[in-house]
Amino acid sequence: MSDHLTIAVIGAGGKMGMRVSDNLQRTTHAVRYAETSPAGVERVTAAGRAVTSSAEAADGADVVVLAVPDLALATVSAEVVPLLKPGAILLTLDPAAAYAGLLARRDDVVQAVAHPCHPSVFLQRTTPEEYADTFGGVAAPQDVVAAVESGGPEARAAAETVIRAMYAPVLDVHWVTVKQLAQLEPTLVETVACMIGALLAEALREAVGTMGVPEPAARAMLLGHTQVALANTLRGSNPFSDACLIAMDYGRESIVRDDWKKIFDDAELDRVLARMLHLDRIER
């Protein structure tokens, strides 16, 4: 089944829709592109791809990729799922809606989720294109974390074929449960890692604007030490100095709440996803 697939991309003119379509277009699979917004249609046609309706794209498709915003997934899946052939795979790009139970379901349709890890900060890049590709899906290899809720080995193999194609170049696909994927995204990488990135940028502005340090000097110091901090903490590359350890303790005491690990509780996961999906609460 995975040698030659019919793939539908719903929302093909959006940011992620264009990214995955660019890669899928390079494969030998039969790919259909559905888009409704005028700006999206213009982007798809400008890329040399024909635009079709969601119903036409989904008809007979082996895999349907929903490249639409989280807030639209409930509506779009309700329109598309009844049209799918038995055994088809509905593939979303983010776990929030799947975990929250917002996707339309059918017992004979496989639900899958796949989210890119983006190229690692420790990736050994060798070309200008790889250095420029910080997001992934163009030149720099990345891993993907995915989940399949049902279906046998054939369905998983078909899903992995599409995942590797649309996020190419892919190093590895790591299989987890939908809940585990939601615990990674948003909790681990958005609630923690992306928040820390924003905090670093805010600290840089404070060093320049409040302390008066020249911006090039502050930026150079921060970027270099961010690399060292990640290498030392995540890879154990070098030990921190005793003085640095004292400063790190002061930073934790001053910035980090004692109860911060509560974000890994199920109730907190439900709370943040409800906020992201504009829901009063996650229903079980």
KAPERA-V705412 format. One record per run of one state. SS is the DSSP state (2 for helix, 1 for strand, 0 for the rest). FROM is the first residue (numbers start at 1). TO is the last residue. If there is no record, write none. Layout:
ss:SS from:FROM to:TO
ss:SS from:FROM to:TO
This chain:
ss:0 from:1 to:5
ss:1 from:6 to:10
ss:0 from:11 to:14
ss:2 from:15 to:24
ss:0 from:25 to:29
ss:1 from:30 to:34
ss:0 from:35 to:37
ss:2 from:38 to:46
ss:0 from:47 to:50
ss:1 from:51 to:52
ss:0 from:53 to:53
ss:2 from:54 to:58
ss:0 from:59 to:62
ss:1 from:63 to:66
ss:0 from:67 to:69
ss:2 from:70 to:83
ss:0 from:84 to:88
ss:1 from:89 to:92
ss:0 from:93 to:95
ss:2 from:96 to:99
ss:0 from:100 to:109
ss:1 from:110 to:116
ss:0 from:117 to:127
ss:2 from:128 to:132
ss:0 from:133 to:141
ss:1 from:142 to:148
ss:0 from:149 to:152
ss:2 from:153 to:166
ss:0 from:167 to:169
ss:1 from:170 to:175
ss:0 from:176 to:177
ss:2 from:178 to:209
ss:0 from:210 to:214
ss:2 from:215 to:234
ss:0 from:235 to:241
ss:2 from:242 to:255
ss:0 from:256 to:259
ss:2 from:260 to:264
ss:0 from:265 to:265
ss:2 from:266 to:276
ss:0 from:277 to:284
